[in-house]
């Protein structure tokens, strides 16, 4: 990767971050509270079991992403939004 390519990617990343930064502090919308409620069980094995037993197949990947994100960033809306 050339130096100009790295510079372009850095500017693109910075611009994206600047555009999304105000949204990290906004209020919860749509299903934010429902997603936070699903992340309550503290046991990762129980979460996985719950996902596999109760979720339709098309939601498994997104819910697994939320659970991993919550494990890394905590249960704050800003952390979930930044990770996703």
N, C-alpha and C positions, 0 to 999 in steps of 0.2 A: 504494500500500500504506500503510495507516494505521500510526501509531506502535505501537498495541497489537498489530497483526499482526506487525510486526517484532520486538517484544518476545517474543511467543509463539514465533516461529520461532527466535529466539536461545536461548530456554530449551529448546526441543525439541532443537536442535543440541547444546547443552551437556549435556543429559541423555543423549543418544545417545553422545556422546564419553565420558562418565563410565562408561556401561555397558560399552563396548567396550575401554576403556583396559587393564584387566587382561589381556585376551586378546592384546594386542600382545607381551607378554613370555613367553607360553606356549611349550611345546616344539612342534616340528613334528608334524603329524598327517596322516593319510590320504596324499595325494599331494604334500605340500609339497616333499619332496626331489626327486621326479620333475620337478616344475615348475621348481625351481631348476636342475636338470640340463639342461633344455631351453633355459634362458636363457643357457647358456654360450657359444655362438658369438658373438664380439664384433661381427661384421659385420652391420649391420641388413638389408642386402640379402640376405644368406645366410639370416637368420632368416625373412624374408618368403618366400623361395623354399622353405625347409624347411616352413613352415606350409602354403603352397599345395599342395605336392606330397604331403605325408604325412598331413595331418590330415583327418579327416572334416569335412564342411561344418558340422555342428552345433558343432564345437569351435573353429572359426576365430576367432570373436569373443572368446571367453574367453581363448584363447592370445594373441591380439593385445593384449588388455587387460593380460595378465601381462607381455608384452614391453615395452609402453609404460610400465607402472608400474615395471619394473626399470630402464628407461633413466632415469627421473626420480628414483626413490628408492634405487636400488642393489639389490643382491641379498639384502638382509637380510629375514628373515621378517617382522619388525616393519614394515618399509617396504612390503612386498607386502600385508600385511594392512591397513595403514592406507589404502593406495590403493584396495584393492578393497572 
